[in-house]
C-alpha cells in the first residue's frame, strides 16, 4: 500500500522528514502493514528527533510489538513513555 510513497518522503529537511516518517509509520500501523511500519521505525532510530517525537516513536514501537503479538514488550514501552509524563515539556 505504501510502496508508491517511498520516493515522496525523501529529500525533506530533517525537521520535516522526521514528522513525515512518523506519520507514515502511524498510517502503516493503522492498516496493519507491519513490514512498512517496522521499516519506517527502523529509519527513525537514526533520524534527528525532538524528545517528544522520540516518545511518540517509542509509543508507535509499542503498537508494532502489539501487532506482532508481543503484548508484554509493548506494555513495557508504553509504561516507559507514560512514566516520562510531562517532565520533558
Gaussian input, Z-matrix of N, CA and C with variables (Angstrom, degrees):
# hf/3-21g

backbone

0 1
 N
 C     1     B1
 C     2     B2     1     A1
 N     3     B3     2     A2     1     D1
 C     4     B4     3     A3     2     D2
 C     5     B5     4     A4     3     D3
 N     6     B6     5     A5     4     D4
 C     7     B7     6     A6     5     D5
 C     8     B8     7     A7     6     D6
 N     9     B9     8     A8     7     D7
 C    10    B10     9     A9     8     D8
 C    11    B11    10    A10     9     D9
 N    12    B12    11    A11    10    D10
 C    13    B13    12    A12    11    D11
 C    14    B14    13    A13    12    D12
 N    15    B15    14    A14    13    D13
 C    16    B16    15    A15    14    D14
 C    17    B17    16    A16    15    D15
 N    18    B18    17    A17    16    D16
 C    19    B19    18    A18    17    D17
 C    20    B20    19    A19    18    D18
 N    21    B21    20    A20    19    D19
 C    22    B22    21    A21    20    D20
 C    23    B23    22    A22    21    D21
 N    24    B24    23    A23    22    D22
 C    25    B25    24    A24    23    D23
 C    26    B26    25    A25    24    D24
 N    27    B27    26    A26    25    D25
 C    28    B28    27    A27    26    D26
 C    29    B29    28    A28    27    D27
 N    30    B30    29    A29    28    D28
 C    31    B31    30    A30    29    D29
 C    32    B32    31    A31    30    D30
 N    33    B33    32    A32    31    D31
 C    34    B34    33    A33    32    D32
 C    35    B35    34    A34    33    D33
 N    36    B36    35    A35    34    D34
 C    37    B37    36    A36    35    D35
 C    38    B38    37    A37    36    D36
 N    39    B39    38    A38    37    D37
 C    40    B40    39    A39    38    D38
 C    41    B41    40    A40    39    D39
 N    42    B42    41    A41    40    D40
 C    43    B43    42    A42    41    D41
 C    44    B44    43    A43    42    D42
 N    45    B45    44    A44    43    D43
 C    46    B46    45    A45    44    D44
 C    47    B47    46    A46    45    D45
 N    48    B48    47    A47    46    D46
 C    49    B49    48    A48    47    D47
 C    50    B50    49    A49    48    D48
 N    51    B51    50    A50    49    D49
 C    52    B52    51    A51    50    D50
 C    53    B53    52    A52    51    D51
 N    54    B54    53    A53    52    D52
 C    55    B55    54    A54    53    D53
 C    56    B56    55    A55    54    D54
 N    57    B57    56    A56    55    D55
 C    58    B58    57    A57    56    D56
 C    59    B59    58    A58    57    D57
 N    60    B60    59    A59    58    D58
 C    61    B61    60    A60    59    D59
 C    62    B62    61    A61    60    D60
 N    63    B63    62    A62    61    D61
 C    64    B64    63    A63    62    D62
 C    65    B65    64    A64    63    D63
 N    66    B66    65    A65    64    D64
 C    67    B67    66    A66    65    D65
 C    68    B68    67    A67    66    D66
 N    69    B69    68    A68    67    D67
 C    70    B70    69    A69    68    D68
 C    71    B71    70    A70    69    D69
 N    72    B72    71    A71    70    D70
 C    73    B73    72    A72    71    D71
 C    74    B74    73    A73    72    D72
 N    75    B75    74    A74    73    D73
 C    76    B76    75    A75    74    D74
 C    77    B77    76    A76    75    D75
 N    78    B78    77    A77    76    D76
 C    79    B79    78    A78    77    D77
 C    80    B80    79    A79    78    D78
 N    81    B81    80    A80    79    D79
 C    82    B82    81    A81    80    D80
 C    83    B83    82    A82    81    D81
 N    84    B84    83    A83    82    D82
 C    85    B85    84    A84    83    D83
 C    86    B86    85    A85    84    D84
 N    87    B87    86    A86    85    D85
 C    88    B88    87    A87    86    D86
 C    89    B89    88    A88    87    D87
 N    90    B90    89    A89    88    D88
 C    91    B91    90    A90    89    D89
 C    92    B92    91    A91    90    D90
 N    93    B93    92    A92    91    D91
 C    94    B94    93    A93    92    D92
 C    95    B95    94    A94    93    D93
 N    96    B96    95    A95    94    D94
 C    97    B97    96    A96    95    D95
 C    98    B98    97    A97    96    D96
 N    99    B99    98    A98    97    D97
 C   100   B100    99    A99    98    D98
 C   101   B101   100   A100    99    D99
 N   102   B102   101   A101   100   D100
 C   103   B103   102   A102   101   D101
 C   104   B104   103   A103   102   D102
 N   105   B105   104   A104   103   D103
 C   106   B106   105   A105   104   D104
 C   107   B107   106   A106   105   D105
 N   108   B108   107   A107   106   D106
 C   109   B109   108   A108   107   D107
 C   110   B110   109   A109   108   D108
 N   111   B111   110   A110   109   D109
 C   112   B112   111   A111   110   D110
 C   113   B113   112   A112   111   D111
 N   114   B114   113   A113   112   D112
 C   115   B115   114   A114   113   D113
 C   116   B116   115   A115   114   D114
 N   117   B117   116   A116   115   D115
 C   118   B118   117   A117   116   D116
 C   119   B119   118   A118   117   D117
 N   120   B120   119   A119   118   D118
 C   121   B121   120   A120   119   D119
 C   122   B122   121   A121   120   D120
 N   123   B123   122   A122   121   D121
 C   124   B124   123   A123   122   D122
 C   125   B125   124   A124   123   D123
 N   126   B126   125   A125   124   D124
 C   127   B127   126   A126   125   D125
 C   128   B128   127   A127   126   D126
 N   129   B129   128   A128   127   D127
 C   130   B130   129   A129   128   D128
 C   131   B131   130   A130   129   D129
 N   132   B132   131   A131   130   D130
 C   133   B133   132   A132   131   D131
 C   134   B134   133   A133   132   D132
 N   135   B135   134   A134   133   D133
 C   136   B136   135   A135   134   D134
 C   137   B137   136   A136   135   D135
 N   138   B138   137   A137   136   D136
 C   139   B139   138   A138   137   D137
 C   140   B140   139   A139   138   D138
 N   141   B141   140   A140   139   D139
 C   142   B142   141   A141   140   D140
 C   143   B143   142   A142   141   D141
 N   144   B144   143   A143   142   D142
 C   145   B145   144   A144   143   D143
 C   146   B146   145   A145   144   D144
 N   147   B147   146   A146   145   D145
 C   148   B148   147   A147   146   D146
 C   149   B149   148   A148   147   D147
 N   150   B150   149   A149   148   D148
 C   151   B151   150   A150   149   D149
 C   152   B152   151   A151   150   D150
 N   153   B153   152   A152   151   D151
 C   154   B154   153   A153   152   D152
 C   155   B155   154   A154   153   D153
 N   156   B156   155   A155   154   D154
 C   157   B157   156   A156   155   D155
 C   158   B158   157   A157   156   D156
 N   159   B159   158   A158   157   D157
 C   160   B160   159   A159   158   D158
 C   161   B161   160   A160   159   D159
 N   162   B162   161   A161   160   D160
 C   163   B163   162   A162   161   D161
 C   164   B164   163   A163   162   D162
 N   165   B165   164   A164   163   D163
 C   166   B166   165   A165   164   D164
 C   167   B167   166   A166   165   D165
 N   168   B168   167   A167   166   D166
 C   169   B169   168   A168   167   D167
 C   170   B170   169   A169   168   D168
 N   171   B171   170   A170   169   D169
 C   172   B172   171   A171   170   D170
 C   173   B173   172   A172   171   D171
 N   174   B174   173   A173   172   D172
 C   175   B175   174   A174   173   D173
 C   176   B176   175   A175   174   D174
 N   177   B177   176   A176   175   D175
 C   178   B178   177   A177   176   D176
 C   179   B179   178   A178   177   D177
 N   180   B180   179   A179   178   D178
 C   181   B181   180   A180   179   D179
 C   182   B182   181   A181   180   D180
 N   183   B183   182   A182   181   D181
 C   184   B184   183   A183   182   D182
 C   185   B185   184   A184   183   D183
 N   186   B186   185   A185   184   D184
 C   187   B187   186   A186   185   D185
 C   188   B188   187   A187   186   D186
 N   189   B189   188   A188   187   D187
 C   190   B190   189   A189   188   D188
 C   191   B191   190   A190   189   D189
 N   192   B192   191   A191   190   D190
 C   193   B193   192   A192   191   D191
 C   194   B194   193   A193   192   D192
 N   195   B195   194   A194   193   D193
 C   196   B196   195   A195   194   D194
 C   197   B197   196   A196   195   D195
 N   198   B198   197   A197   196   D196
 C   199   B199   198   A198   197   D197
 C   200   B200   199   A199   198   D198
 N   201   B201   200   A200   199   D199
 C   202   B202   201   A201   200   D200
 C   203   B203   202   A202   201   D201
 N   204   B204   203   A203   202   D202
 C   205   B205   204   A204   203   D203
 C   206   B206   205   A205   204   D204
 N   207   B207   206   A206   205   D205
 C   208   B208   207   A207   206   D206
 C   209   B209   208   A208   207   D207
 N   210   B210   209   A209   208   D208
 C   211   B211   210   A210   209   D209
 C   212   B212   211   A211   210   D210
 N   213   B213   212   A212   211   D211
 C   214   B214   213   A213   212   D212
 C   215   B215   214   A214   213   D213
 N   216   B216   215   A215   214   D214
 C   217   B217   216   A216   215   D215
 C   218   B218   217   A217   216   D216
 N   219   B219   218   A218   217   D217
 C   220   B220   219   A219   218   D218
 C   221   B221   220   A220   219   D219
 N   222   B222   221   A221   220   D220
 C   223   B223   222   A222   221   D221
 C   224   B224   223   A223   222   D222
 N   225   B225   224   A224   223   D223
 C   226   B226   225   A225   224   D224
 C   227   B227   226   A226   225   D225
 N   228   B228   227   A227   226   D226
 C   229   B229   228   A228   227   D227
 C   230   B230   229   A229   228   D228
 N   231   B231   230   A230   229   D229
 C   232   B232   231   A231   230   D230
 C   233   B233   232   A232   231   D231
 N   234   B234   233   A233   232   D232
 C   235   B235   234   A234   233   D233
 C   236   B236   235   A235   234   D234
 N   237   B237   236   A236   235   D235
 C   238   B238   237   A237   236   D236
 C   239   B239   238   A238   237   D237
 N   240   B240   239   A239   238   D238
 C   241   B241   240   A240   239   D239
 C   242   B242   241   A241   240   D240
 N   243   B243   242   A242   241   D241
 C   244   B244   243   A243   242   D242
 C   245   B245   244   A244   243   D243
 N   246   B246   245   A245   244   D244
 C   247   B247   246   A246   245   D245
 C   248   B248   247   A247   246   D246
 N   249   B249   248   A248   247   D247
 C   250   B250   249   A249   248   D248
 C   251   B251   250   A250   249   D249
 N   252   B252   251   A251   250   D250
 C   253   B253   252   A252   251   D251
 C   254   B254   253   A253   252   D252
 N   255   B255   254   A254   253   D253
 C   256   B256   255   A255   254   D254
 C   257   B257   256   A256   255   D255
 N   258   B258   257   A257   256   D256
 C   259   B259   258   A258   257   D257
 C   260   B260   259   A259   258   D258
 N   261   B261   260   A260   259   D259
 C   262   B262   261   A261   260   D260
 C   263   B263   262   A262   261   D261
 N   264   B264   263   A263   262   D262
 C   265   B265   264   A264   263   D263
 C   266   B266   265   A265   264   D264

   B1=1.4398
   B2=1.5209
   B3=1.3276
   B4=1.4499
   B5=1.5209
   B6=1.3210
   B7=1.4561
   B8=1.5258
   B9=1.3256
   B10=1.4639
   B11=1.5206
   B12=1.3148
   B13=1.4597
   B14=1.5198
   B15=1.3170
   B16=1.4629
   B17=1.5251
   B18=1.3119
   B19=1.4593
   B20=1.5247
   B21=1.3211
   B22=1.4641
   B23=1.5184
   B24=1.3293
   B25=1.4582
   B26=1.5242
   B27=1.3150
   B28=1.4632
   B29=1.5151
   B30=1.2990
   B31=1.4525
   B32=1.5167
   B33=1.3056
   B34=1.4641
   B35=1.5234
   B36=1.3325
   B37=1.4636
   B38=1.5286
   B39=1.3287
   B40=1.4667
   B41=1.5320
   B42=1.3205
   B43=1.4687
   B44=1.5239
   B45=1.3299
   B46=1.4687
   B47=1.5282
   B48=1.3268
   B49=1.4617
   B50=1.5248
   B51=1.3259
   B52=1.4707
   B53=1.5195
   B54=1.3325
   B55=1.4745
   B56=1.5234
   B57=1.3417
   B58=1.4642
   B59=1.5299
   B60=1.3276
   B61=1.4631
   B62=1.5313
   B63=1.3387
   B64=1.4665
   B65=1.5275
   B66=1.3229
   B67=1.4698
   B68=1.5208
   B69=1.3347
   B70=1.4677
   B71=1.5291
   B72=1.3321
   B73=1.4677
   B74=1.5206
   B75=1.3266
   B76=1.4681
   B77=1.5329
   B78=1.3281
   B79=1.4701
   B80=1.5228
   B81=1.3382
   B82=1.4688
   B83=1.5251
   B84=1.3248
   B85=1.4652
   B86=1.5227
   B87=1.3207
   B88=1.4681
   B89=1.5269
   B90=1.3292
   B91=1.4717
   B92=1.5274
   B93=1.3458
   B94=1.4578
   B95=1.5154
   B96=1.3264
   B97=1.4676
   B98=1.5269
   B99=1.3320
   B100=1.4620
   B101=1.5240
   B102=1.3218
   B103=1.4605
   B104=1.5224
   B105=1.3221
   B106=1.4649
   B107=1.5204
   B108=1.3141
   B109=1.4661
   B110=1.5256
   B111=1.3189
   B112=1.4686
   B113=1.5246
   B114=1.3256
   B115=1.4604
   B116=1.5151
   B117=1.3281
   B118=1.4746
   B119=1.5193
   B120=1.3155
   B121=1.4604
   B122=1.5219
   B123=1.3184
   B124=1.4662
   B125=1.5287
   B126=1.3279
   B127=1.4715
   B128=1.5198
   B129=1.3146
   B130=1.4612
   B131=1.5277
   B132=1.3380
   B133=1.4587
   B134=1.5257
   B135=1.3258
   B136=1.4557
   B137=1.5258
   B138=1.3109
   B139=1.4643
   B140=1.5263
   B141=1.3269
   B142=1.4644
   B143=1.5287
   B144=1.3299
   B145=1.4648
   B146=1.5232
   B147=1.3185
   B148=1.4610
   B149=1.5250
   B150=1.3191
   B151=1.4629
   B152=1.5284
   B153=1.3177
   B154=1.4726
   B155=1.5281
   B156=1.3366
   B157=1.4629
   B158=1.5209
   B159=1.3327
   B160=1.4672
   B161=1.5227
   B162=1.3293
   B163=1.4712
   B164=1.5261
   B165=1.3309
   B166=1.4611
   B167=1.5305
   B168=1.3291
   B169=1.4693
   B170=1.5358
   B171=1.3254
   B172=1.4607
   B173=1.5266
   B174=1.3307
   B175=1.4609
   B176=1.5354
   B177=1.3371
   B178=1.4610
   B179=1.5250
   B180=1.3275
   B181=1.4686
   B182=1.5254
   B183=1.3151
   B184=1.4579
   B185=1.5156
   B186=1.3251
   B187=1.4696
   B188=1.5242
   B189=1.3216
   B190=1.4619
   B191=1.5287
   B192=1.3192
   B193=1.4681
   B194=1.5269
   B195=1.3223
   B196=1.4755
   B197=1.5240
   B198=1.3366
   B199=1.4654
   B200=1.5221
   B201=1.3309
   B202=1.4641
   B203=1.5309
   B204=1.3440
   B205=1.4539
   B206=1.5198
   B207=1.3234
   B208=1.4673
   B209=1.5269
   B210=1.3201
   B211=1.4603
   B212=1.5272
   B213=1.3338
   B214=1.4661
   B215=1.5241
   B216=1.3233
   B217=1.4689
   B218=1.5263
   B219=1.3263
   B220=1.4649
   B221=1.5222
   B222=1.3228
   B223=1.4683
   B224=1.5254
   B225=1.3200
   B226=1.4635
   B227=1.5301
   B228=1.3248
   B229=1.4636
   B230=1.5208
   B231=1.3227
   B232=1.4645
   B233=1.5226
   B234=1.3280
   B235=1.4629
   B236=1.5216
   B237=1.3301
   B238=1.4659
   B239=1.5240
   B240=1.3220
   B241=1.4691
   B242=1.5304
   B243=1.3085
   B244=1.4711
   B245=1.5170
   B246=1.3304
   B247=1.4641
   B248=1.5269
   B249=1.3247
   B250=1.4641
   B251=1.5260
   B252=1.3324
   B253=1.4618
   B254=1.5134
   B255=1.2856
   B256=1.4695
   B257=1.5222
   B258=1.3081
   B259=1.4734
   B260=1.5309
   B261=1.3001
   B262=1.4728
   B263=1.5198
   B264=1.3047
   B265=1.4665
   B266=1.4858
   A1=111.82
   A2=117.30
   A3=120.68
   A4=113.61
   A5=117.51
   A6=119.57
   A7=112.94
   A8=118.53
   A9=122.07
   A10=112.30
   A11=118.32
   A12=121.27
   A13=113.62
   A14=117.58
   A15=120.73
   A16=112.51
   A17=118.00
   A18=120.32
   A19=112.43
   A20=117.47
   A21=119.27
   A22=112.62
   A23=118.55
   A24=121.71
   A25=113.15
   A26=117.66
   A27=120.34
   A28=110.23
   A29=115.81
   A30=120.99
   A31=115.45
   A32=117.94
   A33=120.47
   A34=109.91
   A35=117.11
   A36=118.95
   A37=109.19
   A38=117.21
   A39=120.35
   A40=114.81
   A41=118.27
   A42=119.54
   A43=111.84
   A44=116.70
   A45=120.75
   A46=110.02
   A47=116.64
   A48=121.13
   A49=112.22
   A50=116.42
   A51=119.86
   A52=110.35
   A53=116.60
   A54=119.79
   A55=110.74
   A56=116.52
   A57=119.67
   A58=111.17
   A59=117.15
   A60=120.42
   A61=111.08
   A62=116.09
   A63=119.86
   A64=110.02
   A65=116.16
   A66=119.70
   A67=110.91
   A68=117.28
   A69=120.56
   A70=110.78
   A71=116.92
   A72=120.16
   A73=110.55
   A74=116.38
   A75=120.56
   A76=110.58
   A77=116.63
   A78=120.62
   A79=110.87
   A80=116.54
   A81=120.02
   A82=110.54
   A83=116.71
   A84=119.87
   A85=111.51
   A86=116.41
   A87=119.40
   A88=112.68
   A89=116.59
   A90=119.36
   A91=112.28
   A92=115.69
   A93=119.87
   A94=115.23
   A95=117.40
   A96=121.52
   A97=108.44
   A98=115.03
   A99=121.22
   A100=112.37
   A101=117.77
   A102=120.01
   A103=111.51
   A104=116.96
   A105=120.38
   A106=110.27
   A107=116.96
   A108=120.65
   A109=110.40
   A110=116.77
   A111=120.58
   A112=110.98
   A113=116.19
   A114=120.41
   A115=112.29
   A116=116.44
   A117=121.08
   A118=111.01
   A119=116.55
   A120=120.00
   A121=110.83
   A122=117.92
   A123=121.01
   A124=110.23
   A125=116.99
   A126=120.40
   A127=111.40
   A128=116.11
   A129=120.23
   A130=112.84
   A131=117.95
   A132=120.55
   A133=111.78
   A134=116.86
   A135=120.29
   A136=112.75
   A137=117.10
   A138=120.83
   A139=110.55
   A140=116.76
   A141=118.43
   A142=109.02
   A143=116.33
   A144=119.98
   A145=109.69
   A146=115.00
   A147=120.15
   A148=108.47
   A149=116.54
   A150=119.57
   A151=111.46
   A152=117.21
   A153=118.65
   A154=110.84
   A155=117.33
   A156=119.36
   A157=110.59
   A158=116.88
   A159=120.10
   A160=111.01
   A161=115.91
   A162=119.25
   A163=110.90
   A164=116.92
   A165=119.82
   A166=110.80
   A167=116.93
   A168=120.96
   A169=109.17
   A170=116.70
   A171=120.94
   A172=110.30
   A173=116.73
   A174=121.92
   A175=110.42
   A176=116.72
   A177=120.67
   A178=111.33
   A179=117.41
   A180=119.74
   A181=110.55
   A182=115.79
   A183=119.85
   A184=111.48
   A185=116.55
   A186=119.78
   A187=110.99
   A188=116.71
   A189=119.88
   A190=110.14
   A191=116.12
   A192=119.94
   A193=111.47
   A194=116.45
   A195=120.14
   A196=110.31
   A197=116.41
   A198=119.51
   A199=111.68
   A200=116.64
   A201=120.79
   A202=111.48
   A203=116.54
   A204=120.78
   A205=114.50
   A206=117.10
   A207=121.90
   A208=109.53
   A209=115.19
   A210=121.93
   A211=112.84
   A212=117.78
   A213=119.97
   A214=111.51
   A215=116.95
   A216=120.61
   A217=110.46
   A218=116.17
   A219=120.29
   A220=110.10
   A221=116.33
   A222=120.75
   A223=111.60
   A224=117.27
   A225=120.99
   A226=110.74
   A227=116.27
   A228=119.64
   A229=111.35
   A230=116.41
   A231=119.67
   A232=111.87
   A233=116.20
   A234=119.68
   A235=110.74
   A236=116.72
   A237=120.48
   A238=110.98
   A239=116.79
   A240=120.52
   A241=110.06
   A242=116.69
   A243=120.36
   A244=111.11
   A245=117.17
   A246=121.25
   A247=111.59
   A248=116.61
   A249=120.44
   A250=108.95
   A251=115.99
   A252=120.86
   A253=111.97
   A254=115.64
   A255=120.91
   A256=111.63
   A257=117.46
   A258=121.17
   A259=112.34
   A260=117.58
   A261=120.09
   A262=113.38
   A263=118.16
   A264=119.26
   A265=112.87
   D1=-37.63
   D2=-173.82
   D3=-99.83
   D4=-1.54
   D5=-175.82
   D6=-60.83
   D7=-28.86
   D8=-179.24
   D9=-70.11
   D10=-20.02
   D11=-173.46
   D12=-95.55
   D13=-6.00
   D14=-175.70
   D15=-51.71
   D16=-50.85
   D17=-176.62
   D18=-69.46
   D19=-24.57
   D20=-179.14
   D21=-77.09
   D22=-10.72
   D23=-178.80
   D24=-99.18
   D25=2.14
   D26=-179.74
   D27=-103.51
   D28=158.08
   D29=175.10
   D30=90.85
   D31=-3.40
   D32=178.33
   D33=-84.56
   D34=153.39
   D35=173.92
   D36=-59.63
   D37=150.22
   D38=-175.47
   D39=-51.66
   D40=-40.37
   D41=-177.08
   D42=-61.92
   D43=-29.98
   D44=178.51
   D45=-92.14
   D46=-41.45
   D47=-178.66
   D48=-59.74
   D49=-38.38
   D50=178.08
   D51=-63.70
   D52=-43.00
   D53=178.46
   D54=-61.65
   D55=-43.22
   D56=179.91
   D57=-64.04
   D58=-40.78
   D59=-179.82
   D60=-65.43
   D61=-38.04
   D62=176.73
   D63=-63.94
   D64=-44.82
   D65=179.47
   D66=-63.96
   D67=-37.62
   D68=178.85
   D69=-66.06
   D70=-41.32
   D71=177.87
   D72=-63.99
   D73=-43.35
   D74=179.36
   D75=-62.31
   D76=-43.82
   D77=179.74
   D78=-63.40
   D79=-42.90
   D80=179.51
   D81=-61.82
   D82=-42.41
   D83=178.31
   D84=-64.38
   D85=-35.73
   D86=-176.88
   D87=-66.93
   D88=-22.69
   D89=177.86
   D90=-108.38
   D91=9.03
   D92=176.73
   D93=77.56
   D94=18.41
   D95=178.13
   D96=-86.54
   D97=80.22
   D98=-173.64
   D99=-64.87
   D100=-36.51
   D101=-178.16
   D102=-64.73
   D103=-46.42
   D104=178.63
   D105=-64.42
   D106=-43.51
   D107=179.44
   D108=-60.51
   D109=-44.73
   D110=179.52
   D111=-61.56
   D112=-41.01
   D113=178.65
   D114=-63.83
   D115=-45.09
   D116=178.33
   D117=-63.14
   D118=-44.20
   D119=-179.47
   D120=-66.49
   D121=-34.32
   D122=176.44
   D123=-64.51
   D124=-41.66
   D125=177.41
   D126=-63.81
   D127=-34.97
   D128=-178.61
   D129=-70.33
   D130=-15.55
   D131=179.10
   D132=-61.49
   D133=-30.12
   D134=-178.30
   D135=-109.76
   D136=1.17
   D137=-178.42
   D138=-79.63
   D139=146.13
   D140=174.29
   D141=-67.45
   D142=132.07
   D143=-177.02
   D144=-147.75
   D145=150.62
   D146=174.83
   D147=-75.79
   D148=168.45
   D149=179.09
   D150=-62.71
   D151=-39.96
   D152=179.17
   D153=-67.71
   D154=-34.64
   D155=175.56
   D156=-66.47
   D157=-40.34
   D158=177.93
   D159=-61.14
   D160=-39.90
   D161=176.97
   D162=-63.13
   D163=-42.26
   D164=-179.20
   D165=-68.96
   D166=-36.44
   D167=176.51
   D168=-61.78
   D169=-42.02
   D170=177.14
   D171=-62.94
   D172=-42.04
   D173=176.23
   D174=-57.98
   D175=-45.08
   D176=178.89
   D177=-66.03
   D178=-37.44
   D179=176.05
   D180=-59.29
   D181=-36.30
   D182=175.55
   D183=-60.76
   D184=-42.41
   D185=178.51
   D186=-66.11
   D187=-37.12
   D188=176.45
   D189=-61.97
   D190=-47.44
   D191=178.79
   D192=-60.05
   D193=-40.58
   D194=178.63
   D195=-61.21
   D196=-44.55
   D197=-179.77
   D198=-67.84
   D199=-21.73
   D200=177.12
   D201=-88.81
   D202=4.37
   D203=178.09
   D204=84.58
   D205=12.93
   D206=-178.65
   D207=-105.66
   D208=62.44
   D209=-173.68
   D210=-61.64
   D211=-39.70
   D212=-179.57
   D213=-61.74
   D214=-42.92
   D215=178.95
   D216=-67.88
   D217=-36.59
   D218=177.13
   D219=-61.13
   D220=-45.53
   D221=179.46
   D222=-60.47
   D223=-37.64
   D224=177.72
   D225=-60.55
   D226=-45.06
   D227=179.36
   D228=-65.39
   D229=-44.30
   D230=-179.61
   D231=-62.83
   D232=-39.19
   D233=178.27
   D234=-65.71
   D235=-37.90
   D236=178.55
   D237=-63.70
   D238=-41.77
   D239=178.24
   D240=-66.58
   D241=-42.80
   D242=179.92
   D243=-63.99
   D244=-33.68
   D245=-179.00
   D246=-66.35
   D247=-28.55
   D248=179.03
   D249=-67.05
   D250=-36.62
   D251=179.51
   D252=55.57
   D253=-139.32
   D254=-179.89
   D255=-97.30
   D256=14.01
   D257=-175.67
   D258=-61.31
   D259=-27.79
   D260=-176.84
   D261=-85.58
   D262=-9.40
   D263=-175.11
   D264=-87.10

